[in-house]
Amino acid sequence: MDGEAAAERYEVELVGAHGEVTRVELSSALIDSDGEAALLLTALEMLPEASTPPDGSVARPRAMATLDAMGESVVTVDAGGRIDYINTAAESLLGQRLDQVVGKSFPDVASLVDEADRHSLGDPVRMALIAGGRVSMGRRAVLVPPMAAPSGPSSSASRP
């Protein structure tokens, strides 16, 4: 396959933890990220137009099923910095269910500390909201859920 052209788009079925199936169209592009080559993947949910009400009430649960199918932890917040969604991977990482964290701020659920000295790195969600974009905590950040041992070497946050 080396040297062969790749397809421009792929149709993929994602299966959530509870058996929900969501079809997405994946595409990719090589981009420059801080002077290094990176692969940008985009996913577009494929919904039959007739099944989506004008208010989008069906689209959100399907999008959540897509996020639940991911192996990476996803935490989303509203404009005030309050958690409005975590996927199943995040539930596992944080040791809390979605219904336990909705409406809470990130520091109420977990904290980030420096891997070397265990000093707090602050609230990445608040920093992203103030900066108006992505902030990176680097590889030195360790996630510490309440009453738990540190987990993971890196973290970043971005504004929705």
FIGUMAR-553285 format. One record per residue: z, y, x of N, C-alpha, C in turn; residue number from 1; residue in three letters. Coordinates in pm, whole numbers. Layout:
- n.pz_n.py_n.px_ca.pz_ca.py_ca.px_c.pz_c.py_c.px_pos_code
- Z_Y_X_Z_Y_X_Z_Y_X_NUM_ALA $
...
***
This chain:
- n.pz_n.py_n.px_ca.pz_ca.py_ca.px_c.pz_c.py_c.px_pos_code
- 0_-119_81_0_0_0_0_126_86_1_MET $
- 32_112_213_33_227_301_-106_289_306_2_ASP $
- -114_419_283_-242_487_285_-311_493_151_3_GLY $
- -263_416_51_-323_419_-81_-272_538_-161_4_GLU $
- -357_595_-242_-316_707_-327_-222_658_-436_5_ALA $
- -118_736_-462_-23_702_-568_-69_762_-700_6_ALA $
- -27_703_-808_-59_758_-940_8_894_-956_7_ALA $
- -55_983_-1034_2_1115_-1056_123_1110_-1148_8_GLU $
- 120_1018_-1245_229_1008_-1342_259_862_-1370_9_ARG $
- 386_837_-1400_428_702_-1438_504_713_-1570_10_TYR $
- 483_617_-1659_562_607_-1780_669_502_-1754_11_GLU $
- 794_539_-1777_907_453_-1745_1000_443_-1864_12_VAL $
- 1055_325_-1888_1158_309_-1991_1293_300_-1921_13_GLU $
- 1385_387_-1961_1521_387_-1909_1611_323_-2013_14_LEU $
- 1696_232_-1971_1787_164_-2063_1929_210_-2032_15_VAL $
- 1994_268_-2132_2130_317_-2115_2232_203_-2112_16_GLY $
- 2355_240_-2082_2463_142_-2071_2487_66_-2201_17_ALA $
- 2451_127_-2315_2472_64_-2445_2342_14_-2506_18_HIS $
- 2239_-3_-2422_2113_-59_-2468_2013_41_-2524_19_GLY $
- 2044_171_-2522_1951_271_-2573_1830_276_-2478_20_GLU $
- 1712_287_-2535_1590_293_-2455_1527_431_-2473_21_VAL $
- 1497_495_-2361_1430_625_-2361_1309_615_-2271_22_THR $
- 1195_661_-2323_1071_662_-2243_1055_799_-2180_23_ARG $
- 1024_801_-2050_1000_926_-1980_871_915_-1900_24_VAL $
- 813_1030_-1875_696_1039_-1788_745_1099_-1656_25_GLU $
- 730_1025_-1546_774_1070_-1415_655_1120_-1335_26_LEU $
- 675_1229_-1264_575_1277_-1169_649_1320_-1044_27_SER $
- 577_1329_-934_641_1364_-808_555_1460_-729_28_SER $
- 617_1532_-638_546_1624_-550_625_1636_-420_29_ALA $
- 555_1643_-310_620_1670_-182_644_1820_-174_30_LEU $
- 766_1859_-137_799_2001_-126_870_2025_5_31_ILE $
- 884_2153_42_959_2192_160_1098_2235_112_32_ASP $
- 1201_2175_167_1339_2208_131_1414_2244_258_33_SER $
- 1435_2373_278_1503_2422_398_1437_2370_525_34_ASP $
- 1304_2373_528_1231_2332_647_1210_2184_663_35_GLY $
- 1254_2104_568_1237_1960_574_1159_1913_453_36_GLU $
- 1078_1808_474_1001_1751_363_1097_1684_265_37_ALA $
- 1071_1704_137_1153_1643_33_1061_1600_-81_38_ALA $
- 1108_1507_-160_1033_1459_-275_1099_1513_-401_39_LEU $
- 1023_1587_-480_1071_1640_-606_1022_1549_-717_40_LEU $
- 1116_1491_-794_1081_1407_-907_1113_1483_-1035_41_LEU $
- 1020_1479_-1129_1045_1540_-1259_1026_1434_-1366_42_THR $
- 1107_1443_-1470_1099_1348_-1580_1085_1426_-1710_43_ALA $
- 990_1388_-1789_966_1449_-1919_987_1342_-2024_44_LEU $
- 1081_1367_-2114_1109_1270_-2218_991_1263_-2314_45_GLU $
- 950_1141_-2348_835_1120_-2436_885_1087_-2575_46_MET $
- 882_1187_-2663_927_1169_-2802_809_1182_-2896_47_LEU $
- 803_1096_-2997_700_1117_-3100_731_1250_-3169_48_PRO $
- 632_1338_-3181_655_1470_-3239_712_1463_-3379_49_GLU $
- 670_1367_-3458_715_1358_-3597_864_1326_-3607_50_ALA $
- 923_1262_-3504_1063_1220_-3514_1160_1326_-3464_51_SER $
- 1110_1439_-3413_1197_1542_-3359_1209_1658_-3456_52_THR $
- 1327_1677_-3515_1344_1789_-3607_1332_1922_-3533_53_PRO $
- 1298_2031_-3603_1283_2162_-3539_1409_2209_-3467_54_PRO $
- 1526_2167_-3513_1650_2212_-3449_1683_2132_-3322_55_ASP $
- 1602_2031_-3288_1623_1953_-3166_1739_1856_-3173_56_GLY $
- 1791_1829_-3292_1911_1747_-3303_1892_1604_-3254_57_SER $
- 1771_1552_-3251_1747_1417_-3200_1729_1419_-3049_58_VAL $
- 1672_1527_-2994_1641_1535_-2851_1766_1525_-2765_59_ALA $
- 1874_1588_-2803_1994_1586_-2718_2049_1445_-2702_60_ARG $
- 2069_1365_-2808_2118_1229_-2785_2024_1146_-2698_61_PRO $
- 1894_1163_-2713_1801_1087_-2630_1811_1131_-2485_62_ARG $
- 1826_1261_-2463_1842_1310_-2326_1971_1256_-2265_63_ALA $
- 2076_1248_-2345_2202_1194_-2296_2187_1046_-2260_64_MET $
- 2109_972_-2339_2084_831_-2307_2012_819_-2173_65_ALA $
- 1921_912_-2146_1850_913_-2019_1949_937_-1905_66_THR $
- 2037_1035_-1922_2137_1063_-1818_2232_946_-1799_67_LEU $
- 2266_878_-1909_2354_762_-1899_2290_648_-1822_68_ASP $
- 2157_642_-1821_2087_536_-1750_2087_559_-1598_69_ALA $
- 2122_679_-1556_2123_711_-1413_2246_651_-1345_70_MET $
- 2231_615_-1220_2343_565_-1142_2427_676_-1081_71_GLY $
- 2374_798_-1080_2446_913_-1025_2533_976_-1132_72_GLU $
- 2647_1031_-1091_2735_1099_-1185_2676_1233_-1224_73_SER $
- 2679_1263_-1354_2631_1390_-1406_2740_1452_-1491_74_VAL $
- 2775_1578_-1459_2871_1655_-1537_2799_1784_-1575_75_VAL $
- 2793_1816_-1704_2733_1942_-1746_2841_2029_-1808_76_THR $
- 2823_2161_-1793_2919_2257_-1846_2846_2363_-1927_77_VAL $
- 2920_2431_-2013_2862_2542_-2088_2870_2669_-2002_78_ASP $
- 2825_2781_-2057_2822_2907_-1981_2962_2955_-1942_79_ALA $
- 3065_2907_-2009_3202_2944_-1975_3265_2851_-1873_80_GLY $
- 3191_2752_-1827_3243_2659_-1726_3321_2543_-1784_81_GLY $
- 3316_2523_-1916_3386_2413_-1979_3294_2292_-1988_82_ARG $
- 3346_2176_-1957_3267_2053_-1958_3221_2022_-2100_83_ILE $
- 3090_1995_-2114_3039_1956_-2246_2976_1817_-2244_84_ASP $
- 2961_1758_-2125_2905_1623_-2117_2932_1563_-1980_85_TYR $
- 2963_1434_-1976_2961_1355_-1853_2893_1223_-1887_86_ILE $
- 2814_1170_-1793_2749_1043_-1820_2843_928_-1784_87_ASN $
- 2799_806_-1807_2886_690_-1785_2923_674_-1638_88_THR $
- 2833_710_-1546_2867_702_-1404_2979_800_-1370_89_ALA $
- 2976_919_-1430_3082_1018_-1408_3213_972_-1470_90_ALA $
- 3204_907_-1587_3326_852_-1648_3393_754_-1552_91_GLU $
- 3313_670_-1491_3366_571_-1398_3426_639_-1275_92_SER $
- 3356_736_-1219_3403_807_-1100_3532_882_-1127_93_LEU $
- 3539_950_-1241_3655_1032_-1274_3769_953_-1338_94_LEU $
- 3739_834_-1387_3842_754_-1452_3882_810_-1586_95_GLY $
- 3791_886_-1649_3818_946_-1779_3694_934_-1865_96_GLN $
- 3715_925_-1998_3603_919_-2091_3557_1059_-2129_97_ARG $
- 3437_1066_-2183_3380_1193_-2227_3475_1267_-2321_98_LEU $
- 3529_1196_-2421_3616_1262_-2518_3744_1316_-2456_99_ASP $
- 3781_1269_-2337_3902_1317_-2269_3877_1443_-2188_100_GLN $
- 3750_1471_-2152_3721_1585_-2064_3647_1700_-2131_101_VAL $
- 3587_1675_-2248_3512_1782_-2316_3603_1901_-2342_102_VAL $
- 3553_2020_-2306_3629_2143_-2326_3717_2181_-2209_103_GLY $
- 3735_2091_-2115_3819_2121_-1998_3734_2184_-1888_104_LYS $
- 3799_2255_-1797_3729_2308_-1680_3727_2200_-1572_105_SER $
- 3636_2213_-1477_3624_2113_-1370_3757_2091_-1296_106_PHE $
- 3830_2199_-1258_3958_2176_-1188_4062_2101_-1270_107_PRO $
- 4046_2101_-1404_4138_2024_-1488_4108_1874_-1479_108_ASP $
- 3988_1840_-1434_3942_1701_-1432_3941_1642_-1291_109_VAL $
- 3905_1726_-1193_3897_1680_-1054_3898_1801_-962_110_ALA $
- 3917_1776_-834_3909_1884_-737_3831_1836_-616_111_SER $
- 3781_1932_-540_3711_1901_-416_3795_1948_-300_112_LEU $
- 3812_1861_-201_3888_1896_-82_3803_1870_41_113_VAL $
- 3838_1938_150_3771_1917_277_3810_1780_330_114_ASP $
- 3710_1704_373_3733_1568_420_3829_1563_539_115_GLU $
- 3823_1663_625_3905_1661_747_4049_1705_722_116_ALA $
- 4067_1819_655_4203_1873_644_4262_1867_503_117_ASP $
- 4184_1819_406_4227_1802_267_4263_1933_196_118_ARG $
- 4218_2048_252_4237_2176_183_4136_2189_71_119_HIS $
- 4176_2254_-35_4087_2272_-151_3963_2352_-114_120_SER $
- 3850_2312_-167_3725_2385_-147_3693_2473_-267_121_LEU $
- 3784_2482_-361_3764_2567_-478_3690_2495_-590_122_GLY $
- 3651_2573_-688_3585_2523_-807_3434_2544_-794_123_ASP $
- 3356_2436_-769_3212_2453_-750_3141_2502_-876_124_PRO $
- 3193_2470_-993_3131_2516_-1118_3145_2667_-1128_125_VAL $
- 3264_2718_-1107_3287_2863_-1114_3201_2934_-1009_126_ARG $
- 3193_2877_-888_3112_2938_-782_2965_2944_-823_127_MET $
- 2913_2836_-886_2773_2833_-930_2749_2934_-1041_128_ALA $
- 2844_2949_-1133_2828_3045_-1241_2829_3188_-1186_129_LEU $
- 2914_3216_-1089_2920_3349_-1029_2794_3377_-947_130_ILE $
- 2750_3278_-869_2632_3294_-784_2503_3296_-866_131_ALA $
- 2508_3240_-985_2389_3234_-1068_2290_3129_-1022_132_GLY $
- 2337_3030_-951_2249_2924_-901_2329_2816_-831_133_GLY $
- 2258_2735_-755_2317_2620_-688_2407_2663_-572_134_ARG $
- 2517_2593_-558_2604_2607_-441_2622_2468_-382_135_VAL $
- 2634_2462_-253_2652_2333_-187_2786_2329_-118_136_SER $
- 2856_2221_-136_2985_2202_-71_2966_2124_59_137_MET $
- 2845_2076_84_2816_2004_206_2874_1864_207_138_GLY $
- 2858_1797_318_2907_1660_332_3057_1655_357_139_ARG $
- 3119_1767_373_3263_1769_400_3347_1757_274_140_ARG $
- 3284_1769_156_3357_1768_30_3391_1626_-14_141_ALA $
- 3514_1610_-58_3561_1483_-111_3615_1510_-251_142_VAL $
- 3568_1433_-349_3611_1448_-488_3744_1376_-507_143_LEU $
- 3839_1447_-566_3970_1388_-591_4003_1403_-740_144_VAL $
- 3984_1295_-818_4027_1301_-959_4179_1313_-964_145_PRO $
- 4234_1365_-1072_4381_1374_-1082_4446_1237_-1060_146_PRO $
- 4549_1234_-980_4627_1113_-954_4540_1001_-894_147_MET $
- 4444_1037_-809_4356_935_-751_4333_962_-604_148_ALA $
- 4278_863_-536_4243_877_-396_4108_947_-384_149_ALA $
- 4082_1017_-271_3954_1084_-251_3836_987_-260_150_PRO $
- 3720_1041_-305_3601_959_-321_3477_1038_-287_151_SER $
- 3386_981_-211_3254_1039_-187_3247_1146_-81_152_GLY $
- 3134_1151_-5_3122_1243_104_3054_1377_75_153_PRO $
- 2987_1395_-39_2917_1522_-59_2914_1561_-206_154_SER $
- 2888_1690_-229_2885_1739_-366_2807_1868_-371_155_SER $
- 2746_1897_-486_2682_2025_-510_2690_2054_-658_156_SER $
- 2672_2180_-692_2675_2221_-832_2565_2322_-853_157_ALA $
- 2512_2329_-974_2410_2429_-1004_2431_2481_-1144_158_SER $
- 2383_2600_-1164_2394_2663_-1295_2284_2610_-1384_159_ARG $
- 2316_2576_-1511_2214_2524_-1602_2106_2624_-1631_160_PRO $
***
